[in-house]
Amino acid sequence: MQSRDTHPGVETPDEGELVARLKHGDPHACEVLVQLYGGRILSVARRILRDDEDARDVVQETFVSAFRGIERFSQASTLWTWLHRIAVNAALTKLRGAGRRYEQPIEPLLPAFQSDGHHVSSFVHWRTADRAIEREETRRLVRACIDRLPEPYRTVLLLRDIEELDIAETAQVLGVNPATVKTRLHRARQALRTLLDHSLRGTP
Amino acid sequence: MTCREFAEFLSDYVEGRLAPAVLVEFERHLAECPNCVSYLQNYQETIALGRAAFTELDAVVPREVPDDLVRAILQAIGRPPFSR
C-alpha cells in the first residue's frame, strides 16, 4: 500500500517549506495542501458522519479553520496530524448537532454472568477471521455492525481503533475523562464482538 | 479470578497495561478456562476486523478530493484555484 503521506499526481513538498508558504499566504500553497490531504480528510469525515454531504461540509470547515489558524501551527506535530484533529473535532461537532437516530441499547450486547462469576454463554473461536478479513462482504458486515453500536460507543471505537487517537486525545475531543474513554471503548469492543458473533460463528 | 473479573481486564490486557500481579492472575485464569480463551480470541479479532473494515475502505476510496470541493474550499478562503 502506498505511503499515507504521499498522493499520486501531487508532488509532495517539503513540509517546513509548505508551512512557511502557507504562513505567508501563498495561494498556490493552499491548493497544494487541499490536494495533498483533502481526500483523506474526506474519508475521516465520512467514517464519523456516514453522510457524504455533511462530510464535505466538514472538509471545507477543516481547511478554512486550518488556513485561518496556520499562524498557530507550531510544527510540534505534522501537518497531517494537525489537520486530522481539526477534522475530527469538526465532525464530532456536526454529529452532536445531528438528530438522534434509533440505537440499540448497549447492555444486551455485553457478556452476561452467572452469580458465581462464570459466563452464561459458551464462546467458540471464529478461526476464520484471517481469511474473512480479506473479503469485502466481511468488511461491509463489520462496518454495518459498528453502525449499530450506540453513538457514544461507536464514536469512541472509531477514534481509538480506527483514527488511532490516544486515550488522552480521545478524552479531550469528546469532553469526557480518560477513564470514561477506557470503559466505553471496552464496552464498544465487547458489543461489537457480540454483533459479529451472530454472523462469524461457523463461517466456513 | 472469575470470568467476570477476567472480562473487566481484557482491554488493559490487549493494550499491555495490566499490572504484573494482575497479569499473573489473568494468565492463570486463561490457562484454566477454555471459554475465556475463546472470548479473548474473539475480542482480539473484533479489534482487528474493525481496523481492517475501514483501512480497506480507505484503499478503494480515491485519495483525490473532488474538484468541485477543492474549488468550494479555495473560494471560501478567498483563494481562487490556480490550476483549473
Interface residues (C-beta under 8 A of the other chain):
Chain A: M1 H7 P8 G9 P27 H28 C30 E31 V34 Q35 G38 G39 R40 I41 L42 S43 R46 R47 R56 V59 Q60 F63 V64 F67 R68 P111 F113 D116 G117 H118 H119 S122 F123 V124 H125 W126 A129 A132 I133 E136 T138 R139 R140 V142 R143 I146 L157 D161 I162 K182 L185 H186 R189 Q190 L192 R193 L196 D197
Chain B: T2 C3 R4 E5 A7 L10 S11 N35 C36 V37 S38 Y39 Q41 N42 Y43 E45 T46 I47 A48 L49 G50 R51 A52 A53 F54 E56 L57 D58 A59 V61 P62 R63 E64 V65 P66 L69 V70 A72 I73 L74 A76 I77 R79 P80 P81 F82 S83
